[in-house]
């Protein structure tokens, strides 16, 4: 078993070189709060290593709050911790969700089988 064939979202992992660097992933969970996003997906080891190499979990801070609405920013100042997650049309996700730019608060993974990882990203909307 290799990576899943269907891909429901595209993750642009290097904000400074948008739209050149991306990975297409099958999303299994996409939850949004007022200011945060939780996304889970499946990846093979090559794409998993690429995404983890382009993330600095926790490099996000709150700049200010106006009327109870916080504004977050990537503290690397080089977009190393900024991902753009875009639903791909034709898979149903694009009718429910919209493109989000997030700064990564935490990033974790676990083995699904010997070829596939489940990855979980928690971030703040920018």
N, C-alpha and C positions, 0 to 999 in steps of 0.2 A: 504494500500500500504506500503510495507516495502522497504528495500534497493533494488536497481536494481540488477537483476540476472546476467547480463553480466558484466564482469570486464575486462577492457582493459589495466590496468597498476597496478603495484605493487609498493607501497611506503614503503621503509625501513626507519623507522622513528628514529631509534637510531643507528647512525653510529658506536658507540663503541661496539654494540652487533650484528653487521651485520653477518649473514643473519637471525638471530632469530626473530626479531620483525618487522612485516610488516602488512600492510592493503592493500587489493585489492580494487581498485576503478574503476568506469566507468569515463573515461576522456571525458569531453565535449569540452575542448579547450586546445591546447598546442601550444604556440607561443614562438619562440626563436629569440633573437637578437644576436649580436656578443658575448655578455657576460652575458646577462640576459635571464631568462626563466619565462613565465607566464603560469600557469596551473590551470584549473578549473575542478571540479569534484563534484559528488553527494555522500553524506554519511548519514547514520543514526546517531542518537545522540551518541551512544556508541563509534563507531569508530571515530566520529568527536572529542569527548572529549579526546580520546587517542592521536590523532594526535596533537591537540592543547596543550596537556600537555607536549608533547615532542618537543616543538618549543619555541624559544626565538627570536621573530621577531626583526630584526634590529641588532642582534649580529653578524654582518659581517663587515669587513673592507678591504680596499685595501692595500695590502702589498707593491707593487711596480708596476711600468709600464715600460715595455721594448718595444721600438719601437711602442708605441701607444697601446700595448696590456696589459691591467691591470691584475693583479693576486690578487684574493680575498681569504680570509681565515675566518674561523669560530672563532670568538673572545672568545667563551666559553672555548676553548681548551680541551673540553671533548666530542666533537661531539654532543652536545645537540641541536645544531642548524643546523645540517647537515642531509639532507635527500637524499636517493638514489632513483630515480624514474626510473623504468624499464618497458618498454612496454611488455605486455604478448603476446606471439605469438598466431596467430589464429584469431585475432580480427582486423587486418588491420593496427593498429597503429604501430606495430613492423616493418612493411615494410617502414614506413615513418620516424620514430623517433628512436633514440638510447638511451641507458641508460645514465642518467645525474645525477651527484652528484652536489647538490646545497646547498648553505647557504641561509637561509630564510631572505629576506628583509622585507616582510610584509605578513600577513596572515589574511584573513577575511572570514566571512560567513554570510549567510542570510537564512531565512526559505523559503523552496519551498512549503512544506505543514506541517502538524502537526508531521510528522515522518521523514522528509527528509530535509537536509541542502544542499545548494550549497556553496562550498568552493572555495576560490581563493588564490593561492600561487604565490607570486612574489619573485624571488630569483636570485642570481648570481651563474654562473657556477664556480665550483672549479676545 
